[in-house]
């Protein structure tokens, strides 16, 4: 599974569907290691162990770095899935065209037997038109009677009622990507529906850490302008007010920082804070983000360099029916600051603050 956004969620959805069909399945990716896709020797050791342990199917996230650096060289995938392409990793690839070329390289006979592509994405259509392998396309129009809220979603697909334990409109697309792929791999619609409905929640992916509370607190990995915009738009439909806490990583693509600020403008309150500043000055990163927020939107802006304090400000500001989004870090449990790795989980920090306020 490759793409800018949705790789982890789509992979875990697909894994759940395959397991429901009786296939012993492992998912490899962002949640299983330091790198989305490990270096080739480590990856091959992992796959050999999975084979020896009796695993029948592996669902993998394949990053653009992995493709550019040949980490999956020599591998053959039964299917390659393209979710979307947005603004990310230009610090590594240099240009958007080079970023796309890295993603598109998965969809050749050298790597995959079949391409499953998002036809609602212009780059997905480009892959579908140019690839030499068989193509199955998916898109939002494949689903009908779509219902989405902050906690779950449902829709009708190929005549079946599909229920997803993840909210957010963008997760409908992730579910369609997984379901289409599972069907191409021979999984029945019944197993697809049951697998998705009963899948375990994915840490840091639209994760509500205040279930049952007066307001929702969602921890999400959204760290690109497109992902941030999608999360805010999805929550906007069901929340009285939307309060967002986010930052941008240091020593990473600086060209997206202003775009991240602009993407947050759909929220009612914007709190810009630190997010793994690494060796950069966190205040400089915050200033770069703020430059993307139009002057007439800055009345709803706050800046707080201390991420814990920023989360506290958001939770203190929330009232019944509101939704707080803590974006950018998702499942991560350490924050990199000035060369030090400091234990920090957005979900655990939020839970502790919420417990203390009750």
C-alpha positions as CSV (number, residue, x, y, z in Angstrom):
1,X,0.0,0.0,0.0
2,X,1.5,3.3,-1.0
3,X,0.3,7.0,-1.0
4,X,0.8,10.1,1.0
5,X,-2.1,9.6,3.4
6,X,-4.1,6.6,4.5
7,X,-1.4,3.9,4.2
8,X,-1.5,2.7,7.8
9,X,-5.3,2.7,8.1
10,X,-5.9,1.0,4.7
11,X,-3.3,-1.6,5.5
12,X,-4.9,-2.5,8.9
13,X,-8.3,-2.6,7.3
14,X,-7.1,-4.9,4.6
15,X,-5.4,-7.1,7.2
16,X,-8.6,-7.4,9.2
17,X,-10.5,-8.5,6.1
18,X,-7.9,-11.1,5.2
19,X,-7.8,-12.5,8.7
20,X,-11.6,-12.7,8.7
21,X,-11.4,-14.9,5.6
22,X,-9.2,-17.3,7.5
23,X,-5.8,-16.2,6.1
24,X,-3.0,-15.8,8.6
25,X,-2.0,-12.2,8.0
26,X,0.6,-9.8,9.3
27,X,0.6,-6.0,8.7
28,X,4.0,-4.3,8.4
29,X,4.4,-0.5,8.4
30,X,4.4,2.7,10.5
31,X,3.1,1.0,13.7
32,X,5.6,-1.9,13.5
33,X,8.9,-0.2,13.2
34,X,11.0,3.0,13.2
35,X,10.7,3.2,9.4
36,X,7.5,2.8,7.4
37,X,9.3,0.3,5.2
38,X,12.5,-1.2,6.7
39,X,15.9,-1.4,4.9
40,X,16.0,-4.4,2.5
41,X,18.1,-6.8,4.7
42,X,15.8,-6.2,7.8
43,X,12.7,-6.5,5.6
44,X,13.8,-9.8,4.1
45,X,14.7,-11.2,7.6
46,X,11.2,-10.2,8.8
47,X,9.5,-11.7,5.8
48,X,11.5,-15.0,6.2
49,X,10.5,-15.2,9.8
50,X,6.8,-14.6,8.9
51,X,7.0,-17.4,6.3
52,X,8.6,-19.7,8.8
53,X,6.0,-18.9,11.4
54,X,3.2,-19.9,9.0
55,X,2.0,-16.4,7.9
56,X,0.1,-16.7,4.6
57,X,-0.2,-13.0,3.7
58,X,1.7,-9.8,4.5
59,X,0.2,-6.4,4.0
60,X,2.9,-3.8,3.7
61,X,3.1,0.0,3.7
62,X,5.6,1.0,1.0
63,X,6.9,4.5,1.4
64,X,8.3,6.7,-1.4
65,X,11.6,6.6,0.3
66,X,11.6,2.8,0.2
67,X,10.9,2.8,-3.5
68,X,13.5,5.4,-4.3
69,X,16.1,3.6,-2.2
70,X,15.3,0.2,-3.5
71,X,14.3,-1.3,-0.1
72,X,11.7,-3.5,-1.8
73,X,13.9,-4.4,-4.8
74,X,13.3,-8.0,-5.9
75,X,9.9,-8.3,-4.3
76,X,6.7,-9.2,-6.2
77,X,3.4,-8.1,-4.7
78,X,0.0,-9.8,-5.5
79,X,-1.4,-6.3,-5.5
80,X,-0.2,-2.7,-5.2
81,X,-2.6,-0.1,-3.8
82,X,-2.4,3.6,-4.4
83,X,-4.4,5.8,-1.9
84,X,-3.6,9.4,-3.0
85,X,-0.7,11.9,-3.5
86,X,-0.3,15.1,-1.5
87,X,2.4,17.5,-0.3
88,X,5.1,15.7,1.7
89,X,8.7,14.6,1.6
90,X,9.9,17.2,-0.9
91,X,13.0,17.6,1.4
92,X,13.9,14.1,0.1
93,X,12.5,14.0,-3.4
94,X,13.1,17.6,-4.4
95,X,10.1,18.0,-6.6
96,X,6.5,16.8,-6.7
97,X,7.2,15.1,-10.0
98,X,10.0,13.1,-8.5
99,X,7.8,12.2,-5.5
100,X,5.1,11.0,-7.9
101,X,7.6,9.0,-9.9
102,X,8.8,7.1,-6.8
103,X,5.2,6.2,-5.9
104,X,4.3,5.2,-9.5
105,X,7.4,2.9,-9.8
106,X,5.5,0.4,-7.6
107,X,2.9,-0.1,-10.4
108,X,5.2,-1.9,-12.9
109,X,5.6,-5.6,-13.7
110,X,8.8,-5.5,-11.8
111,X,6.9,-5.1,-8.6
112,X,3.2,-6.0,-8.8
113,X,0.7,-8.2,-10.6
114,X,-2.3,-5.8,-10.2
115,X,-2.8,-2.1,-9.4
116,X,-5.7,-0.9,-7.2
117,X,-5.9,2.8,-7.7
118,X,-7.9,5.7,-6.4
119,X,-9.6,7.2,-9.5
120,X,-10.8,10.2,-7.5
121,X,-7.1,11.3,-7.3
122,X,-5.6,12.8,-10.4
123,X,-2.4,11.0,-9.8
124,X,-4.3,7.7,-9.4
125,X,-5.9,8.3,-12.8
126,X,-2.4,8.9,-14.2
127,X,-1.1,5.6,-12.9
128,X,-4.2,3.8,-14.2
129,X,-3.6,5.2,-17.7
130,X,0.1,4.5,-17.8
131,X,0.7,1.2,-15.9
132,X,1.3,-2.0,-17.8
133,X,-0.3,-4.2,-15.2
134,X,-4.0,-4.9,-14.7
135,X,-5.9,-2.1,-13.0
136,X,-8.9,-2.0,-10.7
137,X,-10.0,1.5,-9.8
138,X,-12.0,2.5,-6.7
139,X,-13.7,5.8,-5.8
140,X,-16.3,7.4,-3.6
141,X,-19.1,6.8,-6.2
142,X,-18.7,3.0,-5.5
143,X,-20.5,3.7,-2.2
144,X,-24.0,4.8,-1.5
145,X,-26.0,5.8,1.6
146,X,-22.8,7.1,3.2
147,X,-23.1,8.1,6.9
148,X,-20.2,9.5,8.8
149,X,-19.7,10.9,12.3
150,X,-16.7,11.4,14.6
151,X,-16.9,7.8,16.0
152,X,-17.8,5.6,13.0
153,X,-19.0,5.4,9.4
154,X,-21.2,3.2,7.3
155,X,-22.1,2.9,3.6
156,X,-23.5,0.4,1.1
157,X,-20.9,-1.2,-1.3
158,X,-21.6,-3.9,-3.8
159,X,-25.0,-4.4,-2.2
160,X,-23.7,-5.0,1.3
161,X,-24.0,-2.7,4.4
162,X,-20.4,-1.9,5.4
163,X,-19.8,-0.6,8.9
164,X,-16.5,1.0,9.9
165,X,-15.4,1.6,13.5
166,X,-13.5,4.7,12.4
167,X,-15.2,8.1,11.8
168,X,-14.2,10.7,9.3
169,X,-15.1,11.0,5.6
170,X,-11.6,10.2,4.5
171,X,-11.9,6.8,6.2
172,X,-14.7,5.9,3.8
173,X,-12.0,6.1,1.0
174,X,-9.6,4.1,3.1
175,X,-12.2,1.4,3.6
176,X,-13.1,1.4,-0.1
177,X,-9.4,0.9,-1.0
178,X,-9.1,-2.0,1.4
179,X,-12.4,-3.6,0.4
180,X,-11.6,-3.3,-3.3
181,X,-8.2,-4.9,-2.8
182,X,-9.6,-7.7,-0.6
183,X,-12.2,-8.5,-3.2
184,X,-9.5,-8.7,-5.9
185,X,-7.6,-11.1,-3.6
186,X,-10.7,-13.4,-3.4
187,X,-12.1,-12.4,-0.1
188,X,-15.9,-12.6,0.0
189,X,-18.0,-9.5,0.6
190,X,-19.3,-11.0,3.9
191,X,-15.8,-11.5,5.2
192,X,-14.9,-8.0,4.0
193,X,-17.9,-6.5,5.9
194,X,-17.3,-8.6,9.1
195,X,-13.6,-8.0,9.1
196,X,-14.0,-4.2,8.9
197,X,-16.8,-4.1,11.5
198,X,-14.8,-6.0,14.1
199,X,-11.3,-4.7,13.4
200,X,-9.3,-3.4,16.4
201,X,-9.0,0.4,16.7
202,X,-5.7,1.7,15.2
203,X,-3.6,3.8,17.7
204,X,-3.4,7.4,16.7
205,X,-5.8,7.1,13.7
206,X,-8.9,9.2,14.5
207,X,-8.7,7.8,18.0
208,X,-11.2,9.3,20.5
209,X,-9.4,9.4,23.8
210,X,-12.5,10.9,25.6
211,X,-15.2,8.4,24.6
212,X,-18.3,9.0,26.7
213,X,-17.2,12.5,27.6
214,X,-19.1,15.7,26.8
215,X,-16.7,16.5,24.0
216,X,-14.5,14.3,21.8
217,X,-10.7,14.4,21.8
218,X,-9.3,12.9,18.6
219,X,-5.7,11.9,18.2
220,X,-4.7,11.6,14.6
221,X,-1.5,11.2,12.6
222,X,-2.6,13.9,10.1
223,X,0.8,15.6,9.2
224,X,0.3,16.8,5.6
225,X,-1.9,19.7,4.5
226,X,-4.3,17.4,2.7
227,X,-4.7,15.1,5.8
228,X,-5.2,18.0,8.1
229,X,-7.8,19.6,5.9
230,X,-9.6,16.3,5.6
231,X,-9.7,15.7,9.4
232,X,-11.0,19.2,10.0
233,X,-13.6,18.9,7.3
234,X,-14.8,15.6,8.6
235,X,-15.1,16.8,12.2
236,X,-16.7,20.1,11.1
237,X,-19.8,18.2,9.9
238,X,-20.6,16.8,13.4
239,X,-19.0,19.2,15.9
240,X,-20.4,22.4,17.5
241,X,-16.8,23.8,17.5
242,X,-13.6,22.4,16.2
243,X,-10.4,23.0,18.2
244,X,-7.1,21.9,16.6
245,X,-3.7,21.4,18.1
246,X,-0.8,20.8,15.7
247,X,2.7,21.6,14.6
248,X,5.3,20.5,12.0
249,X,8.3,18.3,12.4
250,X,11.8,19.9,12.4
251,X,14.5,18.8,10.0
252,X,11.7,17.8,7.6
253,X,10.1,19.3,4.5
254,X,9.8,23.0,5.4
255,X,7.9,23.9,2.2
256,X,4.6,22.5,3.7
257,X,4.6,24.5,6.9
258,X,2.6,27.5,5.6
259,X,0.2,25.1,3.8
260,X,-0.4,23.3,7.1
261,X,-1.4,26.6,8.7
262,X,-3.8,27.3,5.9
263,X,-5.2,23.8,6.1
264,X,-6.2,24.3,9.8
265,X,-8.3,27.4,9.0
266,X,-11.5,25.4,8.9
267,X,-11.3,25.0,12.7
268,X,-12.8,27.5,15.2
269,X,-9.7,27.6,17.4
270,X,-6.2,26.9,16.1
271,X,-3.4,26.2,18.6
272,X,0.0,25.9,16.9
273,X,2.6,24.1,18.9
274,X,5.7,21.9,18.8
275,X,5.8,18.5,16.9
276,X,9.2,16.8,17.0
277,X,11.3,20.0,16.5
278,X,14.4,17.8,16.4
279,X,17.4,20.2,15.9
280,X,15.4,23.2,14.8
281,X,14.1,26.1,16.9
282,X,10.5,25.3,17.6
283,X,9.5,29.0,17.6
284,X,10.8,29.3,14.1
285,X,8.8,26.4,12.9
286,X,5.7,27.8,14.6
287,X,6.3,31.2,12.9
288,X,6.6,29.4,9.5
289,X,3.2,27.7,10.1
290,X,1.5,31.0,11.2
291,X,2.6,32.7,8.0
292,X,0.2,30.4,6.1
293,X,-2.8,31.6,8.2
294,X,-4.5,34.7,6.6
295,X,-4.6,37.8,8.8
296,X,-8.4,37.7,9.1
297,X,-8.2,34.1,10.5
298,X,-5.6,34.9,13.2
299,X,-8.3,36.1,15.7
300,X,-8.8,32.3,16.4
301,X,-5.1,31.6,16.6
302,X,-3.0,30.8,19.7
303,X,0.6,29.6,19.8
304,X,2.1,27.6,22.7
305,X,5.5,26.0,22.2
306,X,4.9,23.4,25.0
307,X,2.8,20.7,23.4
308,X,1.5,19.4,26.8
309,X,0.3,22.9,27.7
310,X,-1.2,23.3,24.2
311,X,-3.2,20.1,24.6
312,X,-4.3,21.4,28.1
313,X,-5.4,24.7,26.6
314,X,-7.5,22.9,24.0
315,X,-9.2,20.6,26.5
316,X,-9.9,23.5,28.9
317,X,-11.5,25.4,26.0
318,X,-13.8,22.6,24.9
319,X,-17.5,22.4,25.8
320,X,-20.3,20.0,25.2
321,X,-20.5,18.9,21.6
322,X,-17.1,20.3,20.6
323,X,-14.3,18.2,19.1
324,X,-10.6,18.6,19.9
325,X,-8.2,17.3,17.3
326,X,-4.6,16.7,18.4
327,X,-2.9,16.2,15.0
328,X,0.5,15.2,13.6
329,X,2.0,12.6,15.9
330,X,-0.7,9.9,16.2
331,X,0.7,6.7,17.7
332,X,4.2,8.1,18.5
333,X,5.4,7.8,22.1
334,X,8.5,10.0,22.0
335,X,9.1,13.5,21.0
336,X,12.5,14.5,19.5
337,X,13.7,17.8,20.9
338,X,17.3,19.2,20.5
339,X,18.8,15.7,20.0
340,X,16.9,14.1,22.9
341,X,14.1,11.6,22.7
342,X,11.6,12.5,25.4
343,X,8.7,10.2,26.2
344,X,5.5,11.9,25.0
345,X,2.2,10.3,23.8
346,X,-0.5,12.7,22.7
347,X,-3.2,10.1,23.7
348,X,-1.7,9.5,27.2
349,X,-1.1,13.2,27.8
350,X,-4.7,14.0,26.9
351,X,-6.1,11.1,29.0
352,X,-4.2,12.3,32.0
353,X,-5.4,15.9,31.6
354,X,-9.0,14.7,31.2
355,X,-8.8,12.5,34.2
356,X,-7.4,15.4,36.3
357,X,-10.3,17.7,35.2
358,X,-13.1,15.3,36.2
